[in-house]
Structure formats: C-alpha cells, structure tokens
C-alpha cells in the first residue's frame, strides 16, 4: 500500500508541476474515460438490481393504470368531465 501511495504522490506532483493547459489535457484524458466507465458500471448494476426487485416485488402488486395518479376514492380533478 505504501508503494501505491508513493506512486500516487509522484503522479500528483508531476501533474501539479505542469502548466495549466497540459494539466487540463492530462486530467481530462484520465477523468472523462474513468467517469464513462463508472457510469456504465453503475447503469448495469442498478439495472440488474431494479430488474431483480421488479421480479420479486412486482408480481404481488397490481399493475398501475397510466394516468391514474390519484388514490382510489379521491374526487375527480377539475379538468376531468363529470358526466
């Protein structure tokens, strides 16, 4: 672990010693791909978790009707016809 920390300190010092524009280029070259990888991994993991939850919990629940956003027995909205 000490070797990794000392390597990282060297990288930080190298980046900090660069002029601004090369600093930005180096950081973007590392951060943008790293952020893309993290986003893809998070998407896959969360999709798997929600799909699993939907399989387990979703079967016991009745499906919800699209557009039905008020509780059962609630008064109709002012924009709906009262025929």
PDB file of N, CA, C and O in Angstrom:
ATOM      1  N   UNK A   1       0.829  -1.190   0.000  1.00  0.00           N
ATOM      2  CA  UNK A   1       0.000   0.000   0.000  1.00  0.00           C
ATOM      3  C   UNK A   1       0.877   1.259   0.000  1.00  0.00           C
ATOM      4  O   UNK A   1       0.523   2.271  -0.603  1.00  0.00           O
ATOM      5  N   UNK A   2       1.982   1.183   0.659  1.00  0.00           N
ATOM      6  CA  UNK A   2       2.893   2.320   0.718  1.00  0.00           C
ATOM      7  C   UNK A   2       3.449   2.637  -0.672  1.00  0.00           C
ATOM      8  O   UNK A   2       3.660   3.800  -1.013  1.00  0.00           O
ATOM      9  N   UNK A   3       3.681   1.599  -1.464  1.00  0.00           N
ATOM     10  CA  UNK A   3       4.204   1.805  -2.817  1.00  0.00           C
ATOM     11  C   UNK A   3       3.173   2.530  -3.685  1.00  0.00           C
ATOM     12  O   UNK A   3       3.528   3.408  -4.471  1.00  0.00           O
ATOM     13  N   UNK A   4       1.911   2.167  -3.543  1.00  0.00           N
ATOM     14  CA  UNK A   4       0.845   2.822  -4.313  1.00  0.00           C
ATOM     15  C   UNK A   4       0.724   4.286  -3.893  1.00  0.00           C
ATOM     16  O   UNK A   4       0.593   5.169  -4.742  1.00  0.00           O
ATOM     17  N   UNK A   5       0.768   4.543  -2.585  1.00  0.00           N
ATOM     18  CA  UNK A   5       0.662   5.917  -2.095  1.00  0.00           C
ATOM     19  C   UNK A   5       1.833   6.763  -2.582  1.00  0.00           C
ATOM     20  O   UNK A   5       1.654   7.923  -2.953  1.00  0.00           O
ATOM     21  N   UNK A   6       3.011   6.191  -2.581  1.00  0.00           N
ATOM     22  CA  UNK A   6       4.179   6.956  -3.026  1.00  0.00           C
ATOM     23  C   UNK A   6       4.128   7.183  -4.545  1.00  0.00           C
ATOM     24  O   UNK A   6       4.537   8.243  -5.020  1.00  0.00           O
ATOM     25  N   UNK A   7       3.630   6.197  -5.314  1.00  0.00           N
ATOM     26  CA  UNK A   7       3.463   6.380  -6.755  1.00  0.00           C
ATOM     27  C   UNK A   7       2.443   7.484  -7.033  1.00  0.00           C
ATOM     28  O   UNK A   7       2.662   8.339  -7.890  1.00  0.00           O
ATOM     29  N   UNK A   8       1.327   7.458  -6.302  1.00  0.00           N
ATOM     30  CA  UNK A   8       0.282   8.462  -6.494  1.00  0.00           C
ATOM     31  C   UNK A   8       0.791   9.852  -6.151  1.00  0.00           C
ATOM     32  O   UNK A   8       0.463  10.820  -6.837  1.00  0.00           O
ATOM     33  N   UNK A   9       1.589   9.962  -5.098  1.00  0.00           N
ATOM     34  CA  UNK A   9       2.176  11.262  -4.753  1.00  0.00           C
ATOM     35  C   UNK A   9       3.059  11.778  -5.890  1.00  0.00           C
ATOM     36  O   UNK A   9       3.048  12.969  -6.199  1.00  0.00           O
ATOM     37  N   UNK A  10       3.821  10.876  -6.508  1.00  0.00           N
ATOM     38  CA  UNK A  10       4.658  11.276  -7.641  1.00  0.00           C
ATOM     39  C   UNK A  10       3.834  11.756  -8.817  1.00  0.00           C
ATOM     40  O   UNK A  10       4.191  12.733  -9.476  1.00  0.00           O
ATOM     41  N   UNK A  11       2.730  11.069  -9.080  1.00  0.00           N
ATOM     42  CA  UNK A  11       1.838  11.469 -10.181  1.00  0.00           C
ATOM     43  C   UNK A  11       1.240  12.842  -9.886  1.00  0.00           C
ATOM     44  O   UNK A  11       1.195  13.704 -10.763  1.00  0.00           O
ATOM     45  N   UNK A  12       0.782  13.045  -8.652  1.00  0.00           N
ATOM     46  CA  UNK A  12       0.218  14.344  -8.278  1.00  0.00           C
ATOM     47  C   UNK A  12       1.237  15.469  -8.440  1.00  0.00           C
ATOM     48  O   UNK A  12       0.923  16.537  -8.965  1.00  0.00           O
ATOM     49  N   UNK A  13       2.443  15.217  -7.989  1.00  0.00           N
ATOM     50  CA  UNK A  13       3.481  16.242  -8.114  1.00  0.00           C
ATOM     51  C   UNK A  13       3.806  16.529  -9.577  1.00  0.00           C
ATOM     52  O   UNK A  13       4.039  17.680  -9.948  1.00  0.00           O
ATOM     53  N   UNK A  14       3.824  15.492 -10.406  1.00  0.00           N
ATOM     54  CA  UNK A  14       4.092  15.681 -11.828  1.00  0.00           C
ATOM     55  C   UNK A  14       2.994  16.517 -12.478  1.00  0.00           C
ATOM     56  O   UNK A  14       3.278  17.436 -13.246  1.00  0.00           O
ATOM     57  N   UNK A  15       1.732  16.192 -12.164  1.00  0.00           N
ATOM     58  CA  UNK A  15       0.612  16.943 -12.746  1.00  0.00           C
ATOM     59  C   UNK A  15       0.622  18.384 -12.238  1.00  0.00           C
ATOM     60  O   UNK A  15       0.396  19.317 -13.008  1.00  0.00           O
ATOM     61  N   UNK A  16       0.880  18.565 -10.952  1.00  0.00           N
ATOM     62  CA  UNK A  16       0.883  19.914 -10.376  1.00  0.00           C
ATOM     63  C   UNK A  16       2.007  20.770 -10.958  1.00  0.00           C
ATOM     64  O   UNK A  16       1.895  21.996 -10.988  1.00  0.00           O
ATOM     65  N   UNK A  17       3.082  20.144 -11.419  1.00  0.00           N
ATOM     66  CA  UNK A  17       4.199  20.882 -11.983  1.00  0.00           C
ATOM     67  C   UNK A  17       4.003  21.282 -13.435  1.00  0.00           C
ATOM     68  O   UNK A  17       4.773  22.084 -13.965  1.00  0.00           O
ATOM     69  N   UNK A  18       2.984  20.735 -14.083  1.00  0.00           N
ATOM     70  CA  UNK A  18       2.713  21.083 -15.477  1.00  0.00           C
ATOM     71  C   UNK A  18       2.049  22.447 -15.570  1.00  0.00           C
ATOM     72  O   UNK A  18       1.395  22.882 -14.623  1.00  0.00           O
ATOM     73  N   UNK A  19       2.210  23.131 -16.705  1.00  0.00           N
ATOM     74  CA  UNK A  19       1.435  24.360 -16.935  1.00  0.00           C
ATOM     75  C   UNK A  19      -0.066  24.026 -17.012  1.00  0.00           C
ATOM     76  O   UNK A  19      -0.439  22.859 -17.129  1.00  0.00           O
ATOM     77  N   UNK A  20      -0.912  25.047 -16.944  1.00  0.00           N
ATOM     78  CA  UNK A  20      -2.357  24.846 -16.833  1.00  0.00           C
ATOM     79  C   UNK A  20      -2.956  24.018 -17.971  1.00  0.00           C
ATOM     80  O   UNK A  20      -3.674  23.050 -17.720  1.00  0.00           O
ATOM     81  N   UNK A  21      -2.671  24.387 -19.201  1.00  0.00           N
ATOM     82  CA  UNK A  21      -3.300  23.711 -20.345  1.00  0.00           C
ATOM     83  C   UNK A  21      -2.928  22.223 -20.379  1.00  0.00           C
ATOM     84  O   UNK A  21      -3.825  21.394 -20.537  1.00  0.00           O
ATOM     85  N   UNK A  22      -1.654  21.844 -20.239  1.00  0.00           N
ATOM     86  CA  UNK A  22      -1.351  20.413 -20.181  1.00  0.00           C
ATOM     87  C   UNK A  22      -1.980  19.722 -18.970  1.00  0.00           C
ATOM     88  O   UNK A  22      -2.349  18.551 -19.056  1.00  0.00           O
ATOM     89  N   UNK A  23      -2.106  20.430 -17.842  1.00  0.00           N
ATOM     90  CA  UNK A  23      -2.793  19.846 -16.678  1.00  0.00           C
ATOM     91  C   UNK A  23      -4.224  19.470 -17.043  1.00  0.00           C
ATOM     92  O   UNK A  23      -4.682  18.364 -16.758  1.00  0.00           O
ATOM     93  N   UNK A  24      -4.918  20.407 -17.677  1.00  0.00           N
ATOM     94  CA  UNK A  24      -6.308  20.165 -18.063  1.00  0.00           C
ATOM     95  C   UNK A  24      -6.379  18.998 -19.043  1.00  0.00           C
ATOM     96  O   UNK A  24      -7.250  18.138 -18.915  1.00  0.00           O
ATOM     97  N   UNK A  25      -5.479  18.958 -20.012  1.00  0.00           N
ATOM     98  CA  UNK A  25      -5.486  17.878 -21.002  1.00  0.00           C
ATOM     99  C   UNK A  25      -5.245  16.522 -20.341  1.00  0.00           C
ATOM    100  O   UNK A  25      -5.933  15.551 -20.654  1.00  0.00           O
ATOM    101  N   UNK A  26      -4.286  16.451 -19.439  1.00  0.00           N
ATOM    102  CA  UNK A  26      -3.977  15.177 -18.765  1.00  0.00           C
ATOM    103  C   UNK A  26      -5.139  14.746 -17.883  1.00  0.00           C
ATOM    104  O   UNK A  26      -5.534  13.580 -17.893  1.00  0.00           O
ATOM    105  N   UNK A  27      -5.688  15.692 -17.117  1.00  0.00           N
ATOM    106  CA  UNK A  27      -6.800  15.343 -16.230  1.00  0.00           C
ATOM    107  C   UNK A  27      -8.013  14.899 -17.046  1.00  0.00           C
ATOM    108  O   UNK A  27      -8.661  13.914 -16.691  1.00  0.00           O
ATOM    109  N   UNK A  28      -8.331  15.600 -18.123  1.00  0.00           N
ATOM    110  CA  UNK A  28      -9.474  15.204 -18.950  1.00  0.00           C
ATOM    111  C   UNK A  28      -9.245  13.848 -19.613  1.00  0.00           C
ATOM    112  O   UNK A  28     -10.175  13.053 -19.753  1.00  0.00           O
ATOM    113  N   UNK A  29      -8.009  13.592 -20.016  1.00  0.00           N
ATOM    114  CA  UNK A  29      -7.709  12.308 -20.650  1.00  0.00           C
ATOM    115  C   UNK A  29      -7.903  11.150 -19.683  1.00  0.00           C
ATOM    116  O   UNK A  29      -8.138  10.018 -20.107  1.00  0.00           O
ATOM    117  N   UNK A  30      -7.807  11.422 -18.394  1.00  0.00           N
ATOM    118  CA  UNK A  30      -7.998  10.369 -17.395  1.00  0.00           C
ATOM    119  C   UNK A  30      -9.420  10.394 -16.838  1.00  0.00           C
ATOM    120  O   UNK A  30     -10.045   9.342 -16.695  1.00  0.00           O
ATOM    121  N   UNK A  31      -9.938  11.581 -16.523  1.00  0.00           N
ATOM    122  CA  UNK A  31     -11.219  11.691 -15.832  1.00  0.00           C
ATOM    123  C   UNK A  31     -12.399  11.339 -16.736  1.00  0.00           C
ATOM    124  O   UNK A  31     -13.321  10.651 -16.295  1.00  0.00           O
ATOM    125  N   UNK A  32     -12.392  11.787 -17.969  1.00  0.00           N
ATOM    126  CA  UNK A  32     -13.541  11.520 -18.850  1.00  0.00           C
ATOM    127  C   UNK A  32     -13.727  10.017 -19.091  1.00  0.00           C
ATOM    128  O   UNK A  32     -14.842   9.523 -18.923  1.00  0.00           O
ATOM    129  N   UNK A  33     -12.692   9.272 -19.475  1.00  0.00           N
ATOM    130  CA  UNK A  33     -12.894   7.821 -19.623  1.00  0.00           C
ATOM    131  C   UNK A  33     -13.238   7.135 -18.296  1.00  0.00           C
ATOM    132  O   UNK A  33     -14.053   6.213 -18.272  1.00  0.00           O
ATOM    133  N   UNK A  34     -12.627   7.575 -17.200  1.00  0.00           N
ATOM    134  CA  UNK A  34     -12.938   6.973 -15.900  1.00  0.00           C
ATOM    135  C   UNK A  34     -14.399   7.226 -15.529  1.00  0.00           C
ATOM    136  O   UNK A  34     -15.079   6.325 -15.037  1.00  0.00           O
ATOM    137  N   UNK A  35     -14.882   8.440 -15.761  1.00  0.00           N
ATOM    138  CA  UNK A  35     -16.284   8.757 -15.466  1.00  0.00           C
ATOM    139  C   UNK A  35     -17.223   7.945 -16.356  1.00  0.00           C
ATOM    140  O   UNK A  35     -18.278   7.504 -15.899  1.00  0.00           O
ATOM    141  N   UNK A  36     -16.856   7.746 -17.610  1.00  0.00           N
ATOM    142  CA  UNK A  36     -17.686   6.940 -18.515  1.00  0.00           C
ATOM    143  C   UNK A  36     -17.760   5.490 -18.032  1.00  0.00           C
ATOM    144  O   UNK A  36     -18.827   4.875 -18.054  1.00  0.00           O
ATOM    145  N   UNK A  37     -16.634   4.957 -17.603  1.00  0.00           N
ATOM    146  CA  UNK A  37     -16.612   3.575 -17.092  1.00  0.00           C
ATOM    147  C   UNK A  37     -17.468   3.464 -15.835  1.00  0.00           C
ATOM    148  O   UNK A  37     -18.243   2.518 -15.695  1.00  0.00           O
ATOM    149  N   UNK A  38     -17.334   4.422 -14.919  1.00  0.00           N
ATOM    150  CA  UNK A  38     -18.138   4.403 -13.693  1.00  0.00           C
ATOM    151  C   UNK A  38     -19.623   4.503 -14.034  1.00  0.00           C
ATOM    152  O   UNK A  38     -20.439   3.814 -13.422  1.00  0.00           O
ATOM    153  N   UNK A  39     -19.985   5.342 -14.994  1.00  0.00           N
ATOM    154  CA  UNK A  39     -21.393   5.493 -15.384  1.00  0.00           C
ATOM    155  C   UNK A  39     -21.943   4.203 -15.976  1.00  0.00           C
ATOM    156  O   UNK A  39     -23.066   3.809 -15.661  1.00  0.00           O
ATOM    157  N   UNK A  40     -21.171   3.541 -16.828  1.00  0.00           N
ATOM    158  CA  UNK A  40     -21.630   2.292 -17.443  1.00  0.00           C
ATOM    159  C   UNK A  40     -21.782   1.205 -16.379  1.00  0.00           C
ATOM    160  O   UNK A  40     -22.774   0.477 -16.367  1.00  0.00           O
ATOM    161  N   UNK A  41     -20.807   1.099 -15.496  1.00  0.00           N
ATOM    162  CA  UNK A  41     -20.882   0.084 -14.431  1.00  0.00           C
ATOM    163  C   UNK A  41     -22.074   0.360 -13.523  1.00  0.00           C
ATOM    164  O   UNK A  41     -22.802  -0.568 -13.170  1.00  0.00           O
ATOM    165  N   UNK A  42     -22.287   1.618 -13.136  1.00  0.00           N
ATOM    166  CA  UNK A  42     -23.430   1.961 -12.288  1.00  0.00           C
ATOM    167  C   UNK A  42     -24.739   1.648 -13.001  1.00  0.00           C
ATOM    168  O   UNK A  42     -25.676   1.157 -12.373  1.00  0.00           O
ATOM    169  N   UNK A  43     -24.822   1.923 -14.302  1.00  0.00           N
ATOM    170  CA  UNK A  43     -26.024   1.630 -15.070  1.00  0.00           C
ATOM    171  C   UNK A  43     -26.325   0.142 -15.081  1.00  0.00           C
ATOM    172  O   UNK A  43     -27.469  -0.266 -14.878  1.00  0.00           O
ATOM    173  N   UNK A  44     -25.308  -0.665 -15.316  1.00  0.00           N
ATOM    174  CA  UNK A  44     -25.503  -2.115 -15.375  1.00  0.00           C
ATOM    175  C   UNK A  44     -25.913  -2.661 -14.010  1.00  0.00           C
ATOM    176  O   UNK A  44     -26.847  -3.457 -13.907  1.00  0.00           O
ATOM    177  N   UNK A  45     -25.212  -2.229 -12.967  1.00  0.00           N
ATOM    178  CA  UNK A  45     -25.508  -2.733 -11.622  1.00  0.00           C
ATOM    179  C   UNK A  45     -26.897  -2.311 -11.171  1.00  0.00           C
ATOM    180  O   UNK A  45     -27.660  -3.135 -10.668  1.00  0.00           O
ATOM    181  N   UNK A  46     -27.236  -1.035 -11.343  1.00  0.00           N
ATOM    182  CA  UNK A  46     -28.554  -0.569 -10.916  1.00  0.00           C
ATOM    183  C   UNK A  46     -29.669  -1.189 -11.744  1.00  0.00           C
ATOM    184  O   UNK A  46     -30.734  -1.491 -11.205  1.00  0.00           O
ATOM    185  N   UNK A  47     -29.452  -1.384 -13.031  1.00  0.00           N
ATOM    186  CA  UNK A  47     -30.464  -2.048 -13.860  1.00  0.00           C
ATOM    187  C   UNK A  47     -30.705  -3.470 -13.369  1.00  0.00           C
ATOM    188  O   UNK A  47     -31.848  -3.920 -13.285  1.00  0.00           O
ATOM    189  N   UNK A  48     -29.628  -4.171 -13.048  1.00  0.00           N
ATOM    190  CA  UNK A  48     -29.772  -5.540 -12.542  1.00  0.00           C
ATOM    191  C   UNK A  48     -30.515  -5.545 -11.203  1.00  0.00           C
ATOM    192  O   UNK A  48     -31.378  -6.393 -10.975  1.00  0.00           O
ATOM    193  N   UNK A  49     -30.184  -4.605 -10.326  1.00  0.00           N
ATOM    194  CA  UNK A  49     -30.863  -4.546  -9.026  1.00  0.00           C
ATOM    195  C   UNK A  49     -32.346  -4.234  -9.183  1.00  0.00           C
ATOM    196  O   UNK A  49     -33.183  -4.874  -8.548  1.00  0.00           O
ATOM    197  N   UNK A  50     -32.677  -3.257 -10.024  1.00  0.00           N
ATOM    198  CA  UNK A  50     -34.080  -2.906 -10.206  1.00  0.00           C
ATOM    199  C   UNK A  50     -34.855  -4.006 -10.928  1.00  0.00           C
ATOM    200  O   UNK A  50     -36.025  -4.234 -10.622  1.00  0.00           O
ATOM    201  N   UNK A  51     -34.222  -4.689 -11.880  1.00  0.00           N
ATOM    202  CA  UNK A  51     -34.883  -5.814 -12.538  1.00  0.00           C
ATOM    203  C   UNK A  51     -35.150  -6.933 -11.549  1.00  0.00           C
ATOM    204  O   UNK A  51     -36.220  -7.541 -11.565  1.00  0.00           O
ATOM    205  N   UNK A  52     -34.180  -7.205 -10.690  1.00  0.00           N
ATOM    206  CA  UNK A  52     -34.369  -8.230  -9.665  1.00  0.00           C
ATOM    207  C   UNK A  52     -35.469  -7.845  -8.696  1.00  0.00           C
ATOM    208  O   UNK A  52     -36.289  -8.681  -8.315  1.00  0.00           O
ATOM    209  N   UNK A  53     -35.489  -6.583  -8.296  1.00  0.00           N
ATOM    210  CA  UNK A  53     -36.536  -6.119  -7.386  1.00  0.00           C
ATOM    211  C   UNK A  53     -37.902  -6.213  -8.060  1.00  0.00           C
ATOM    212  O   UNK A  53     -38.883  -6.615  -7.434  1.00  0.00           O
ATOM    213  N   UNK A  54     -37.962  -5.841  -9.335  1.00  0.00           N
ATOM    214  CA  UNK A  54     -39.226  -5.904 -10.065  1.00  0.00           C
ATOM    215  C   UNK A  54     -39.724  -7.346 -10.168  1.00  0.00           C
ATOM    216  O   UNK A  54     -40.926  -7.595 -10.085  1.00  0.00           O
ATOM    217  N   UNK A  55     -38.802  -8.295 -10.348  1.00  0.00           N
ATOM    218  CA  UNK A  55     -39.202  -9.696 -10.432  1.00  0.00           C
ATOM    219  C   UNK A  55     -39.737 -10.198  -9.106  1.00  0.00           C
ATOM    220  O   UNK A  55     -40.699 -10.964  -9.069  1.00  0.00           O
ATOM    221  N   UNK A  56     -39.108  -9.763  -8.001  1.00  0.00           N
ATOM    222  CA  UNK A  56     -39.512 -10.253  -6.685  1.00  0.00           C
ATOM    223  C   UNK A  56     -40.748  -9.527  -6.167  1.00  0.00           C
ATOM    224  O   UNK A  56     -41.706 -10.171  -5.738  1.00  0.00           O
ATOM    225  N   UNK A  57     -40.740  -8.205  -6.201  1.00  0.00           N
ATOM    226  CA  UNK A  57     -41.806  -7.413  -5.596  1.00  0.00           C
ATOM    227  C   UNK A  57     -42.942  -7.156  -6.577  1.00  0.00           C
ATOM    228  O   UNK A  57     -44.105  -7.105  -6.177  1.00  0.00           O
ATOM    229  N   UNK A  58     -42.623  -6.997  -7.836  1.00  0.00           N
ATOM    230  CA  UNK A  58     -43.612  -6.578  -8.822  1.00  0.00           C
ATOM    231  C   UNK A  58     -44.725  -7.568  -9.074  1.00  0.00           C
ATOM    232  O   UNK A  58     -45.807  -7.163  -9.500  1.00  0.00           O
ATOM    233  N   UNK A  59     -44.507  -8.853  -8.829  1.00  0.00           N
ATOM    234  CA  UNK A  59     -45.541  -9.851  -9.110  1.00  0.00           C
ATOM    235  C   UNK A  59     -46.705  -9.742  -8.137  1.00  0.00           C
ATOM    236  O   UNK A  59     -47.837 -10.065  -8.495  1.00  0.00           O
ATOM    237  N   UNK A  60     -46.448  -9.293  -6.916  1.00  0.00           N
ATOM    238  CA  UNK A  60     -47.500  -9.218  -5.909  1.00  0.00           C
ATOM    239  C   UNK A  60     -48.332  -7.951  -6.022  1.00  0.00           C
ATOM    240  O   UNK A  60     -49.398  -7.859  -5.414  1.00  0.00           O
ATOM    241  N   UNK A  61     -47.865  -6.973  -6.789  1.00  0.00           N
ATOM    242  CA  UNK A  61     -48.565  -5.700  -6.898  1.00  0.00           C
ATOM    243  C   UNK A  61     -49.422  -5.674  -8.161  1.00  0.00           C
ATOM    244  O   UNK A  61     -49.018  -6.196  -9.200  1.00  0.00           O
ATOM    245  N   UNK A  62     -50.602  -5.069  -8.071  1.00  0.00           N
ATOM    246  CA  UNK A  62     -51.389  -4.900  -9.298  1.00  0.00           C
ATOM    247  C   UNK A  62     -50.723  -3.851 -10.178  1.00  0.00           C
ATOM    248  O   UNK A  62     -50.096  -2.913  -9.685  1.00  0.00           O
ATOM    249  N   UNK A  63     -50.868  -4.023 -11.475  1.00  0.00           N
ATOM    250  CA  UNK A  63     -50.262  -3.038 -12.372  1.00  0.00           C
ATOM    251  C   UNK A  63     -51.033  -1.739 -12.277  1.00  0.00           C
ATOM    252  O   UNK A  63     -52.248  -1.738 -12.081  1.00  0.00           O
ATOM    253  N   UNK A  64     -50.328  -0.645 -12.416  1.00  0.00           N
ATOM    254  CA  UNK A  64     -50.919   0.675 -12.286  1.00  0.00           C
ATOM    255  C   UNK A  64     -51.366   1.172 -13.657  1.00  0.00           C
ATOM    256  O   UNK A  64     -50.657   0.991 -14.647  1.00  0.00           O
ATOM    257  N   UNK A  65     -52.526   1.789 -13.713  1.00  0.00           N
ATOM    258  CA  UNK A  65     -53.056   2.308 -14.958  1.00  0.00           C
ATOM    259  C   UNK A  65     -52.356   3.628 -15.268  1.00  0.00           C
ATOM    260  O   UNK A  65     -52.217   4.485 -14.395  1.00  0.00           O
ATOM    261  N   UNK A  66     -51.920   3.785 -16.510  1.00  0.00           N
ATOM    262  CA  UNK A  66     -51.248   5.007 -16.918  1.00  0.00           C
ATOM    263  C   UNK A  66     -52.206   6.175 -16.776  1.00  0.00           C
ATOM    264  O   UNK A  66     -53.355   6.097 -17.210  1.00  0.00           O
ATOM    265  N   UNK A  67     -51.741   7.251 -16.173  1.00  0.00           N
ATOM    266  CA  UNK A  67     -52.565   8.435 -15.997  1.00  0.00           C
ATOM    267  C   UNK A  67     -53.345   8.435 -14.695  1.00  0.00           C
ATOM    268  O   UNK A  67     -53.946   9.448 -14.338  1.00  0.00           O
ATOM    269  N   UNK A  68     -53.347   7.341 -13.995  1.00  0.00           N
ATOM    270  CA  UNK A  68     -54.068   7.263 -12.723  1.00  0.00           C
ATOM    271  C   UNK A  68     -53.124   7.693 -11.609  1.00  0.00           C
ATOM    272  O   UNK A  68     -52.337   6.892 -11.105  1.00  0.00           O
ATOM    273  N   UNK A  69     -53.212   8.959 -11.233  1.00  0.00           N
ATOM    274  CA  UNK A  69     -52.269   9.462 -10.247  1.00  0.00           C
ATOM    275  C   UNK A  69     -52.962   9.936  -8.977  1.00  0.00           C
ATOM    276  O   UNK A  69     -52.354  10.646  -8.176  1.00  0.00           O
ATOM    277  N   UNK A  70     -54.207   9.564  -8.778  1.00  0.00           N
ATOM    278  CA  UNK A  70     -54.872   9.921  -7.522  1.00  0.00           C
ATOM    279  C   UNK A  70     -55.307   8.630  -6.824  1.00  0.00           C
ATOM    280  O   UNK A  70     -55.571   7.624  -7.482  1.00  0.00           O
ATOM    281  N   UNK A  71     -55.380   8.662  -5.504  1.00  0.00           N
ATOM    282  CA  UNK A  71     -55.776   7.458  -4.772  1.00  0.00           C
ATOM    283  C   UNK A  71     -57.212   7.063  -5.091  1.00  0.00           C
ATOM    284  O   UNK A  71     -58.002   7.893  -5.542  1.00  0.00           O
ATOM    285  N   UNK A  72     -57.548   5.814  -4.861  1.00  0.00           N
ATOM    286  CA  UNK A  72     -58.897   5.330  -5.097  1.00  0.00           C
ATOM    287  C   UNK A  72     -59.870   6.082  -4.203  1.00  0.00           C
ATOM    288  O   UNK A  72     -59.616   6.250  -3.010  1.00  0.00           O
ATOM    289  N   UNK A  73     -60.974   6.534  -4.767  1.00  0.00           N
ATOM    290  CA  UNK A  73     -61.986   7.245  -3.999  1.00  0.00           C
ATOM    291  C   UNK A  73     -61.767   8.740  -3.931  1.00  0.00           C
ATOM    292  O   UNK A  73     -62.584   9.451  -3.346  1.00  0.00           O
ATOM    293  N   UNK A  74     -60.689   9.237  -4.509  1.00  0.00           N
ATOM    294  CA  UNK A  74     -60.429  10.677  -4.478  1.00  0.00           C
ATOM    295  C   UNK A  74     -61.358  11.384  -5.449  1.00  0.00           C
ATOM    296  O   UNK A  74     -61.809  10.798  -6.434  1.00  0.00           O
ATOM    297  N   UNK A  75     -61.635  12.627  -5.168  1.00  0.00           N
ATOM    298  CA  UNK A  75     -62.511  13.419  -6.035  1.00  0.00           C
ATOM    299  C   UNK A  75     -61.844  13.628  -7.393  1.00  0.00           C
ATOM    300  O   UNK A  75     -60.618  13.720  -7.462  1.00  0.00           O
ATOM    301  N   UNK A  76     -62.621  13.704  -8.472  1.00  0.00           N
ATOM    302  CA  UNK A  76     -62.024  13.921  -9.795  1.00  0.00           C
ATOM    303  C   UNK A  76     -61.373  15.284  -9.891  1.00  0.00           C
ATOM    304  O   UNK A  76     -61.770  16.226  -9.205  1.00  0.00           O
ATOM    305  N   UNK A  77     -60.390  15.379 -10.730  1.00  0.00           N
ATOM    306  CA  UNK A  77     -59.688  16.653 -10.932  1.00  0.00           C
ATOM    307  C   UNK A  77     -60.596  17.625 -11.646  1.00  0.00           C
ATOM    308  O   UNK A  77     -61.552  17.214 -12.304  1.00  0.00           O
ATOM    309  N   UNK A  78     -60.312  18.910 -11.528  1.00  0.00           N
ATOM    310  CA  UNK A  78     -61.160  19.952 -12.112  1.00  0.00           C
ATOM    311  C   UNK A  78     -61.200  19.863 -13.629  1.00  0.00           C
ATOM    312  O   UNK A  78     -62.178  20.300 -14.237  1.00  0.00           O
ATOM    313  N   UNK A  79     -60.168  19.311 -14.260  1.00  0.00           N
ATOM    314  CA  UNK A  79     -60.124  19.256 -15.719  1.00  0.00           C
ATOM    315  C   UNK A  79     -60.871  18.059 -16.284  1.00  0.00           C
ATOM    316  O   UNK A  79     -61.097  18.005 -17.493  1.00  0.00           O
ATOM    317  N   UNK A  80     -61.257  17.110 -15.465  1.00  0.00           N
ATOM    318  CA  UNK A  80     -61.951  15.931 -15.972  1.00  0.00           C
ATOM    319  C   UNK A  80     -63.446  16.222 -16.089  1.00  0.00           C
ATOM    320  O   UNK A  80     -63.987  17.030 -15.333  1.00  0.00           O
ATOM    321  N   UNK A  81     -64.111  15.560 -17.040  1.00  0.00           N
ATOM    322  CA  UNK A  81     -65.552  15.757 -17.189  1.00  0.00           C
ATOM    323  C   UNK A  81     -66.262  14.991 -16.077  1.00  0.00           C
ATOM    324  O   UNK A  81     -65.794  13.940 -15.640  1.00  0.00           O
ATOM    325  N   UNK A  82     -67.384  15.520 -15.629  1.00  0.00           N
ATOM    326  CA  UNK A  82     -68.093  14.894 -14.503  1.00  0.00           C
ATOM    327  C   UNK A  82     -69.410  14.292 -14.979  1.00  0.00           C
ATOM    328  O   UNK A  82     -70.435  14.470 -14.321  1.00  0.00           O
ATOM    329  N   UNK A  83     -69.407  13.605 -16.075  1.00  0.00           N
ATOM    330  CA  UNK A  83     -70.617  13.008 -16.627  1.00  0.00           C
ATOM    331  C   UNK A  83     -70.943  11.722 -15.940  1.00  0.00           C
ATOM    332  O   UNK A  83     -71.935  11.076 -16.277  1.00  0.00           O
TER     333      UNK A  83
END
